Amino acid sequence: MSESKKYAVFGAGSWATAIVKMLGENLGEVGWYMRSVYSKEHILKEQHNPSYLSSVEFHTDQLKLSNDINEIAEWADVLIFAIPSAFMHSELEKLTEDISGKIIVSAVKGIMPESGLLVGEHFHDIYNIPFENIAVIAGPCHAEEVALERLSYLTISCADAVKAKAIAKNLSSDYIKTKISDDIIGVEYAVMLKNIYAIAAGIAHGLGYGDNFQSVLMSNSIREMKRFIKKMHKMKRNINNSAYLGDLLVTGYSVFSRNRMFGNMIGKGYTVKSAQMEMNMVAEGYYATKSAFELNKKNNKKTRLPIINAVYEVLYENKNPKKVFQKLTEKLD
């Protein structure tokens, strides 16, 4: 994979902003598509994102900023998508540029709700991207800690190891350590599922459960994740690796976790709608919960998923969180 390939990020949230910062450590120019004209103009004038990670300062002469998704898609060779899954479809509908020859990197922490497809599968089926040209970025890594330049770790998963290494190299720095993986489907499912378990952890915290229960919840979550991923894509993988267990733990425990925050609000008595309105960021796990539940429902032999089922009952069936989690405690070990 050529060292001269041009990289671009699609999205303007905290994770997109963090990825632009990472790429800026290594590349002379970074493309950046964002929908908001105001955000674009603010960055050009003030050198920082007005809404997310505003402490991060950019060298604007290093950025190719545009509100035109096709301009950036045409310019770049490697397209990194960090748009929340709930808005991916509407943004991709604007694409008229042929991207079949591009390298697509998903930094989307969810599944396409319209189709139930993983982001990589969506690009393969709809845009004819070969699977060897699709990669996934996984953690454990919070955007807020990238902004603070705290030591963080990324896993870049791609069927083509050469491409994975090149992408990893351009994201690496003295505070970003990277590794590669070939389990693109498993890693993408893990990125989706960990947000559901973080909502469960948040609900439990909001209901008043303590650290002892949280540890049991997390240990059951990783086993449930393993069962789910194995059902969807059977291959040899170590579920205790950072891309799976590590990302789950940081999302389930961290004060920076928007999904845990969302769950905590639900546990404290907020309705789903009121919690969503109060948060300034998208909780991907809300959409992932429905996708995971429905994917499991379609299987002839359903996988045992008590935690996902419990979160689904609370979020989509409006059941009482306290009663649902009381029942859940009897199903964990």
MOVEN-V551287 format. One record per residue. N is the residue number from 1. PHI is phi in degrees with one decimal (999 if undefined). Layout:
BEGIN
n: [N N]
phi: [PHI PHI]
END
This chain:
BEGIN
n: [1 2 3 4 5 6 7 8 9 10 11 12 13 14 15 16 17 18 19 20 21 22 23 24 25 26 27 28 29 30 31 32 33 34 35 36 37 38 39 40 41 42 43 44 45 46 47 48 49 50 51 52 53 54 55 56 57 58 59 60 61 62 63 64 65 66 67 68 69 70 71 72 73 74 75 76 77 78 79 80 81 82 83 84 85 86 87 88 89 90 91 92 93 94 95 96 97 98 99 100 101 102 103 104 105 106 107 108 109 110 111 112 113 114 115 116 117 118 119 120 121 122 123 124 125 126 127 128 129 130 131 132 133 134 135 136 137 138 139 140 141 142 143 144 145 146 147 148 149 150 151 152 153 154 155 156 157 158 159 160 161 162 163 164 165 166 167 168 169 170 171 172 173 174 175 176 177 178 179 180 181 182 183 184 185 186 187 188 189 190 191 192 193 194 195 196 197 198 199 200 201 202 203 204 205 206 207 208 209 210 211 212 213 214 215 216 217 218 219 220 221 222 223 224 225 226 227 228 229 230 231 232 233 234 235 236 237 238 239 240 241 242 243 244 245 246 247 248 249 250 251 252 253 254 255 256 257 258 259 260 261 262 263 264 265 266 267 268 269 270 271 272 273 274 275 276 277 278 279 280 281 282 283 284 285 286 287 288 289 290 291 292 293 294 295 296 297 298 299 300 301 302 303 304 305 306 307 308 309 310 311 312 313 314 315 316 317 318 319 320 321 322 323 324 325 326 327 328 329 330 331 332 333]
phi: [999 -62.2 -69.9 -90.9 -63.7 -93.7 -108.2 -142.0 -112.6 -114.5 131.3 -130.9 -80.6 -66.2 -71.3 -60.5 -61.8 -64.9 -67.5 -60.6 -61.5 -61.5 -64.0 -63.9 -71.1 -123.5 -113.5 -73.4 -146.8 -129.1 -77.7 -148.1 -97.6 -141.1 -71.2 -77.6 -66.3 -60.7 -62.4 -59.9 -65.2 -65.2 -63.1 -63.3 -87.8 -108.2 67.1 -151.1 -68.8 -70.7 -113.4 -137.5 45.8 -66.2 -76.6 -80.0 -99.7 -111.4 -85.7 -65.0 -72.1 -93.1 -105.8 -104.1 -91.6 -157.7 -95.2 -105.4 -62.1 -71.7 -61.4 -73.3 -64.2 -71.4 -69.5 -90.7 -98.9 -116.4 -106.2 -102.9 -97.4 -129.1 -93.3 -52.9 -56.8 -64.7 -111.5 -61.6 -59.9 -65.6 -72.4 -68.2 -63.3 -78.8 -72.4 -116.5 -68.4 -75.4 -110.6 -62.6 -97.9 -89.3 -96.7 -106.3 -119.7 -93.7 -114.2 -85.9 -96.6 -174.8 -118.3 -72.4 -64.4 -69.4 -116.4 76.6 -88.9 -62.5 -59.2 -61.7 -62.7 -61.7 -65.4 -66.1 -74.3 -91.4 -112.5 58.4 -83.6 -60.9 -60.8 -72.7 -105.8 -118.5 -131.9 -131.8 -101.3 -125.2 -90.1 -77.9 -163.3 -93.1 -56.9 -63.1 -77.2 -63.5 -59.0 -85.2 56.7 -83.3 -54.2 -137.0 -130.5 -126.9 -115.4 -105.4 -108.0 -158.5 -67.1 -99.4 -63.3 -63.4 -66.8 -59.3 -65.7 -66.7 -64.4 -59.3 -60.3 -77.8 -101.6 -80.4 -161.3 -68.3 -116.2 -122.0 -99.2 -126.1 -139.8 -117.9 -148.4 -107.9 -91.3 -63.9 -71.4 -62.4 -65.7 -66.8 -65.6 -61.9 -60.1 -72.9 -67.8 -60.3 -71.6 -66.7 -68.6 -68.1 -63.7 -59.6 -62.5 -66.5 -59.8 -59.7 -64.3 -63.7 -81.3 101.6 -69.2 -98.9 -62.8 -61.4 -67.0 -59.1 -65.7 -67.4 -60.6 -69.1 -67.7 -71.9 -63.2 -67.6 -70.6 -65.7 -58.8 -59.8 -62.7 -63.3 -64.7 -61.4 -66.5 -80.5 -154.7 -81.2 -160.3 -76.2 -149.3 -100.9 -65.0 -85.5 -66.9 -58.8 -65.5 -107.0 -65.4 -60.8 -65.8 -61.2 -63.7 -66.8 -74.0 -78.2 -109.3 -73.1 -69.9 -84.0 -73.4 -69.8 -71.8 -63.6 -60.3 -60.4 -62.1 -60.3 -65.1 -62.8 -62.8 -84.7 115.0 -66.5 -77.5 -58.1 -64.0 -68.2 -66.1 -64.5 -68.4 -76.2 -78.7 -88.8 -124.8 -81.8 -92.0 -58.9 -62.7 -60.6 -73.8 -63.6 -60.0 -65.2 -62.3 -63.9 -60.9 -72.2 -61.8 -68.1 -64.5 -73.6 -70.3 -62.8 -109.9 -66.5 -82.3 -74.7 -131.9 -61.8 -74.0 -60.5 -62.2 -65.3 -64.6 -62.3 -59.9 -71.5 -79.9 -112.8 -111.1 55.0 -80.8 -66.1 -55.8 -62.2 -69.5 -62.6 -75.7 -62.0 -69.2 -61.4 -59.5 -80.5 -100.2 -96.6 -142.2]
END
